[in-house]
Amino acid sequence: MQLTSVIAIYVLFWVTAAFIILPIGIRNHHESGVKMVKGQSDGAPVNFRPLRVLLLTTLLATAMFGLFYLNYVYGWISMDTIDFFNSRERMQDV
């Protein structure tokens, strides 16, 4: 696998992990019992910690990419493994 492919795939895993991590542990003003500032959105988070989000996102993305790369190297799950409807055989018959 080329380095550019590794970087691109890792970035995709990182963005996916960010969307998974972002809502974890976030509380709004109603849930925390904190008074809102005038003009503030109802759903604005009270306790957003960007460094924590970056760290957890990087850890999760690295673990997911590690599993992906190990599968790429050792071939644990292949197209033949997940081809439940024998579509590869049907495509060769055409």
C-alpha positions as a Markdown table, in Angstrom:
| # | Residue | x | y | z |
|---|---|---|---|---|
| 1 | Met | 0.0 | 0.0 | 0.0 |
| 2 | Gln | 1.4 | 3.4 | -0.9 |
| 3 | Leu | 2.0 | 6.1 | 1.7 |
| 4 | Thr | -0.6 | 8.4 | 0.1 |
| 5 | Ser | -3.2 | 5.7 | 0.4 |
| 6 | Val | -2.3 | 5.0 | 4.0 |
| 7 | Ile | -2.7 | 8.7 | 4.8 |
| 8 | Ala | -6.0 | 9.1 | 3.0 |
| 9 | Ile | -7.5 | 6.0 | 4.6 |
| 10 | Tyr | -6.3 | 7.2 | 8.1 |
| 11 | Val | -7.9 | 10.6 | 7.5 |
| 12 | Leu | -11.2 | 8.9 | 6.7 |
| 13 | Phe | -11.0 | 6.8 | 9.9 |
| 14 | Trp | -10.1 | 9.9 | 11.9 |
| 15 | Val | -13.1 | 11.9 | 10.6 |
| 16 | Thr | -15.4 | 8.9 | 11.2 |
| 17 | Ala | -14.0 | 8.6 | 14.7 |
| 18 | Ala | -14.5 | 12.3 | 15.3 |
| 19 | Phe | -18.2 | 11.9 | 14.6 |
| 20 | Ile | -18.4 | 9.0 | 17.0 |
| 21 | Ile | -16.5 | 10.8 | 19.8 |
| 22 | Leu | -18.1 | 14.3 | 19.5 |
| 23 | Pro | -21.4 | 13.6 | 21.3 |
| 24 | Ile | -19.9 | 11.5 | 24.1 |
| 25 | Gly | -20.0 | 13.3 | 27.5 |
| 26 | Ile | -21.5 | 16.6 | 26.1 |
| 27 | Arg | -24.2 | 18.3 | 28.2 |
| 28 | Asn | -26.2 | 21.3 | 27.4 |
| 29 | His | -27.4 | 24.0 | 29.9 |
| 30 | His | -30.7 | 22.3 | 30.7 |
| 31 | Glu | -29.0 | 19.0 | 31.6 |
| 32 | Ser | -26.3 | 20.8 | 33.7 |
| 33 | Gly | -28.6 | 23.3 | 35.4 |
| 34 | Val | -26.4 | 26.2 | 34.3 |
| 35 | Lys | -27.9 | 29.6 | 33.4 |
| 36 | Met | -27.8 | 30.4 | 29.7 |
| 37 | Val | -26.2 | 33.6 | 28.3 |
| 38 | Lys | -28.6 | 35.9 | 26.3 |
| 39 | Gly | -28.6 | 34.9 | 22.6 |
| 40 | Gln | -27.1 | 31.4 | 23.3 |
| 41 | Ser | -28.5 | 28.4 | 21.5 |
| 42 | Asp | -30.5 | 25.9 | 23.5 |
| 43 | Gly | -28.3 | 23.0 | 22.5 |
| 44 | Ala | -24.9 | 24.7 | 23.0 |
| 45 | Pro | -22.6 | 22.5 | 25.1 |
| 46 | Val | -21.5 | 23.6 | 28.5 |
| 47 | Asn | -18.5 | 21.3 | 28.9 |
| 48 | Phe | -16.9 | 21.0 | 25.5 |
| 49 | Arg | -13.2 | 20.0 | 25.8 |
| 50 | Pro | -11.6 | 20.0 | 22.3 |
| 51 | Leu | -8.2 | 18.5 | 23.4 |
| 52 | Arg | -10.1 | 15.5 | 25.0 |
| 53 | Val | -12.0 | 15.1 | 21.8 |
| 54 | Leu | -8.8 | 15.2 | 19.7 |
| 55 | Leu | -7.1 | 12.7 | 21.9 |
| 56 | Leu | -9.9 | 10.2 | 22.0 |
| 57 | Thr | -10.5 | 10.6 | 18.2 |
| 58 | Thr | -6.9 | 10.0 | 17.5 |
| 59 | Leu | -6.8 | 6.9 | 19.7 |
| 60 | Leu | -10.0 | 5.4 | 18.2 |
| 61 | Ala | -8.9 | 6.2 | 14.6 |
| 62 | Thr | -5.5 | 4.6 | 15.2 |
| 63 | Ala | -7.1 | 1.5 | 16.6 |
| 64 | Met | -9.6 | 1.2 | 13.7 |
| 65 | Phe | -6.8 | 1.9 | 11.2 |
| 66 | Gly | -4.6 | -0.7 | 12.9 |
| 67 | Leu | -7.3 | -3.3 | 12.5 |
| 68 | Phe | -7.9 | -2.3 | 8.9 |
| 69 | Tyr | -4.2 | -2.5 | 8.1 |
| 70 | Leu | -3.8 | -5.9 | 9.8 |
| 71 | Asn | -6.7 | -7.2 | 7.8 |
| 72 | Tyr | -5.1 | -5.8 | 4.6 |
| 73 | Val | -1.9 | -7.6 | 5.4 |
| 74 | Tyr | -3.2 | -10.9 | 6.7 |
| 75 | Gly | -6.5 | -11.1 | 4.7 |
| 76 | Trp | -8.8 | -12.1 | 7.6 |
| 77 | Ile | -11.9 | -10.8 | 5.9 |
| 78 | Ser | -11.9 | -10.8 | 2.1 |
| 79 | Met | -14.5 | -10.2 | -0.6 |
| 80 | Asp | -15.2 | -14.0 | -0.8 |
| 81 | Thr | -15.8 | -14.0 | 3.0 |
| 82 | Ile | -18.6 | -11.4 | 2.8 |
| 83 | Asp | -20.1 | -12.4 | -0.6 |
| 84 | Phe | -23.3 | -13.9 | 0.8 |
| 85 | Phe | -25.2 | -14.0 | -2.5 |
| 86 | Asn | -22.4 | -15.4 | -4.8 |
| 87 | Ser | -22.4 | -12.2 | -6.8 |
| 88 | Arg | -18.8 | -12.7 | -8.0 |
| 89 | Glu | -19.7 | -16.0 | -9.6 |
| 90 | Arg | -22.8 | -14.6 | -11.2 |
| 91 | Met | -20.7 | -11.7 | -12.6 |
| 92 | Gln | -18.3 | -14.1 | -14.2 |
| 93 | Asp | -21.2 | -16.0 | -15.9 |
| 94 | Val | -22.3 | -12.9 | -17.8 |
